[in-house]
C-alpha cells in the first residue's frame, strides 16, 4: 500500500454545518463535491474528506493533524476565528494555555462543529 495515497475521512452529522465551520474557522473550501462526501485539498498533495454519518464526533482520539511551522501564530489565528483549544491533564500529556510540549514538539487539540478532534502541531522531521 506504500504507493497509494491516503487521507482522513471525517464523519459529520450535518454536512452544511461542517462545511461552514471548516470555511469560517479554518479558511478551507471544498475542492470536490461527491455523493460520497466533500473533499478538501491541502498543501503537499494532502487531502481529507467529510461525509455524513450518524457516528460523527463519537471517536475520542485525534482524527486529523495539521502540521505547523508557527504554532503560536497558527493558534492565535485559530483563536481569532473562534476556535477553542482543549485542555488536557493526564499522564504523559498536559497542556498549558491549550498547548502541550512533548520533547522538542508542541501540539494543540480542538474540535470541529461535529465533535471530531483535530490537532495542530510541529511537524516531526
C-alpha atoms as a printed R data frame, in Angstrom:
    type eleno elety resid chain resno       x      y      z
1   ATOM     1    CA   UNK     A     1   0.000  0.000  0.000
2   ATOM     2    CA   UNK     A     2   3.032  2.301  0.175
3   ATOM     3    CA   UNK     A     3   2.430  3.532 -3.368
4   ATOM     4    CA   UNK     A     4  -1.181  4.556 -2.620
5   ATOM     5    CA   UNK     A     5  -2.338  7.984 -1.466
6   ATOM     6    CA   UNK     A     6  -4.252  8.103  1.802
7   ATOM     7    CA   UNK     A     7  -6.335 10.739  3.521
8   ATOM     8    CA   UNK     A     8  -8.560 11.041  6.595
9   ATOM     9    CA   UNK     A     9 -12.303 10.696  6.202
10  ATOM    10    CA   UNK     A    10 -14.193 12.518  8.931
11  ATOM    11    CA   UNK     A    11 -17.805 11.779  9.817
12  ATOM    12    CA   UNK     A    12 -20.170 14.735 10.176
13  ATOM    13    CA   UNK     A    13 -23.786 14.784 11.324
14  ATOM    14    CA   UNK     A    14 -24.622 17.853  9.232
15  ATOM    15    CA   UNK     A    15 -22.536 18.424  6.106
16  ATOM    16    CA   UNK     A    16 -23.713 22.006  5.533
17  ATOM    17    CA   UNK     A    17 -22.857 22.983  9.114
18  ATOM    18    CA   UNK     A    18 -19.466 21.273  8.906
19  ATOM    19    CA   UNK     A    19 -18.612 22.949  5.588
20  ATOM    20    CA   UNK     A    20 -19.476 26.343  7.086
21  ATOM    21    CA   UNK     A    21 -17.285 25.604 10.145
22  ATOM    22    CA   UNK     A    22 -14.297 24.497  8.030
23  ATOM    23    CA   UNK     A    23 -14.695 27.642  5.908
24  ATOM    24    CA   UNK     A    24 -15.223 30.094  8.776
25  ATOM    25    CA   UNK     A    25 -12.759 28.641 11.305
26  ATOM    26    CA   UNK     A    26 -10.043 27.085  9.137
27  ATOM    27    CA   UNK     A    27 -10.424 29.110  5.942
28  ATOM    28    CA   UNK     A    28 -10.954 25.972  3.848
29  ATOM    29    CA   UNK     A    29 -13.283 25.473  0.908
30  ATOM    30    CA   UNK     A    30 -14.174 22.177 -0.766
31  ATOM    31    CA   UNK     A    31 -12.184 21.166 -3.819
32  ATOM    32    CA   UNK     A    32 -14.680 18.498 -4.874
33  ATOM    33    CA   UNK     A    33 -18.243 17.513 -4.011
34  ATOM    34    CA   UNK     A    34 -19.355 13.906 -4.500
35  ATOM    35    CA   UNK     A    35 -22.368 11.876 -3.388
36  ATOM    36    CA   UNK     A    36 -19.970 10.092 -1.020
37  ATOM    37    CA   UNK     A    37 -18.649 13.285  0.581
38  ATOM    38    CA   UNK     A    38 -16.814 16.562  0.267
39  ATOM    39    CA   UNK     A    39 -13.065 16.584 -0.423
40  ATOM    40    CA   UNK     A    40 -10.659 19.301  0.706
41  ATOM    41    CA   UNK     A    41  -7.202 19.560 -0.848
42  ATOM    42    CA   UNK     A    42  -4.328 20.991  1.165
43  ATOM    43    CA   UNK     A    43  -0.589 21.590  0.802
44  ATOM    44    CA   UNK     A    44   1.797 18.916 -0.393
45  ATOM    45    CA   UNK     A    45  -0.891 16.863 -2.132
46  ATOM    46    CA   UNK     A    46  -2.684 16.063  1.110
47  ATOM    47    CA   UNK     A    47  -6.467 15.951  1.375
48  ATOM    48    CA   UNK     A    48  -9.330 14.952  3.638
49  ATOM    49    CA   UNK     A    49 -12.980 14.133  3.184
50  ATOM    50    CA   UNK     A    50 -16.115 14.969  5.163
51  ATOM    51    CA   UNK     A    51 -19.025 12.538  4.891
52  ATOM    52    CA   UNK     A    52 -22.371 12.346  6.648
53  ATOM    53    CA   UNK     A    53 -22.664  9.701  9.339
54  ATOM    54    CA   UNK     A    54 -24.689  9.086 12.464
55  ATOM    55    CA   UNK     A    55 -21.387  8.345 14.251
56  ATOM    56    CA   UNK     A    56 -19.959 11.856 13.891
57  ATOM    57    CA   UNK     A    57 -17.979 13.073 16.869
58  ATOM    58    CA   UNK     A    58 -18.044  9.749 18.701
59  ATOM    59    CA   UNK     A    59 -14.308  8.986 18.415
60  ATOM    60    CA   UNK     A    60 -12.275 10.129 21.401
61  ATOM    61    CA   UNK     A    61  -8.974 10.238 19.539
62  ATOM    62    CA   UNK     A    62  -7.267 12.675 17.200
63  ATOM    63    CA   UNK     A    63  -8.875 12.277 13.784
64  ATOM    64    CA   UNK     A    64  -6.651 14.644 11.810
65  ATOM    65    CA   UNK     A    65  -3.389 16.531 12.355
66  ATOM    66    CA   UNK     A    66  -2.335 19.803 10.726
67  ATOM    67    CA   UNK     A    67   1.435 20.413 10.550
68  ATOM    68    CA   UNK     A    68   2.549 23.866 11.666
69  ATOM    69    CA   UNK     A    69   5.720 25.889 11.222
70  ATOM    70    CA   UNK     A    70   4.428 28.562 13.632
71  ATOM    71    CA   UNK     A    71   2.396 27.128 16.499
72  ATOM    72    CA   UNK     A    72   1.918 30.427 18.337
73  ATOM    73    CA   UNK     A    73   0.859 32.251 15.164
74  ATOM    74    CA   UNK     A    74  -1.454 29.479 13.989
75  ATOM    75    CA   UNK     A    75  -3.066 29.140 17.406
76  ATOM    76    CA   UNK     A    76  -3.647 32.899 17.548
77  ATOM    77    CA   UNK     A    77  -5.212 32.884 14.079
78  ATOM    78    CA   UNK     A    78  -7.495 29.990 15.025
79  ATOM    79    CA   UNK     A    79  -8.466 31.602 18.321
80  ATOM    80    CA   UNK     A    80  -9.233 34.854 16.485
81  ATOM    81    CA   UNK     A    81 -11.642 32.813 14.338
82  ATOM    82    CA   UNK     A    82 -13.363 31.373 17.410
83  ATOM    83    CA   UNK     A    83 -11.616 28.015 17.747
84  ATOM    84    CA   UNK     A    84 -11.439 26.797 21.360
85  ATOM    85    CA   UNK     A    85  -8.471 24.614 22.240
86  ATOM    86    CA   UNK     A    86  -8.920 21.633 24.513
87  ATOM    87    CA   UNK     A    87  -7.059 21.369 27.807
88  ATOM    88    CA   UNK     A    88  -5.644 18.032 28.924
89  ATOM    89    CA   UNK     A    89  -4.006 16.943 32.150
90  ATOM    90    CA   UNK     A    90  -3.246 13.239 32.077
91  ATOM    91    CA   UNK     A    91  -0.163 11.088 32.414
92  ATOM    92    CA   UNK     A    92   2.166 11.958 29.557
93  ATOM    93    CA   UNK     A    93   0.119 14.898 28.282
94  ATOM    94    CA   UNK     A    94  -0.543 18.255 29.928
95  ATOM    95    CA   UNK     A    95  -1.499 21.421 28.096
96  ATOM    96    CA   UNK     A    96  -0.642 24.970 29.131
97  ATOM    97    CA   UNK     A    97  -2.917 27.579 27.544
98  ATOM    98    CA   UNK     A    98  -4.033 24.909 25.067
99  ATOM    99    CA   UNK     A    99  -0.554 23.744 24.016
100 ATOM   100    CA   UNK     A   100   1.319 20.626 25.080
101 ATOM   101    CA   UNK     A   101   5.090 20.283 24.972
102 ATOM   102    CA   UNK     A   102   6.281 16.780 24.121
103 ATOM   103    CA   UNK     A   103  10.060 16.803 23.999
104 ATOM   104    CA   UNK     A   104  11.029 19.110 21.117
105 ATOM   105    CA   UNK     A   105   7.476 19.115 19.708
106 ATOM   106    CA   UNK     A   106   4.309 21.035 20.534
107 ATOM   107    CA   UNK     A   107   0.688 20.119 19.919
108 ATOM   108    CA   UNK     A   108  -2.768 21.552 20.475
109 ATOM   109    CA   UNK     A   109  -6.194 19.954 20.034
110 ATOM   110    CA   UNK     A   110  -9.593 21.358 19.136
111 ATOM   111    CA   UNK     A   111 -12.970 20.033 17.996
112 ATOM   112    CA   UNK     A   112 -14.789 20.789 14.779
113 ATOM   113    CA   UNK     A   113 -18.514 21.576 14.661
114 ATOM   114    CA   UNK     A   114 -19.292 17.851 14.655
115 ATOM   115    CA   UNK     A   115 -17.137 16.888 17.646
116 ATOM   116    CA   UNK     A   116 -14.201 15.427 15.690
117 ATOM   117    CA   UNK     A   117 -10.892 16.001 17.470
118 ATOM   118    CA   UNK     A   118  -8.371 17.832 15.292
119 ATOM   119    CA   UNK     A   119  -4.800 18.716 16.180
120 ATOM   120    CA   UNK     A   120  -2.158 21.173 15.122
121 ATOM   121    CA   UNK     A   121   1.497 20.734 15.927
122 ATOM   122    CA   UNK     A   122   5.095 20.940 14.933
123 ATOM   123    CA   UNK     A   123   5.787 18.629 12.037
124 ATOM   124    CA   UNK     A   124   8.180 15.901 13.125
125 ATOM   125    CA   UNK     A   125  11.133 15.694 10.768
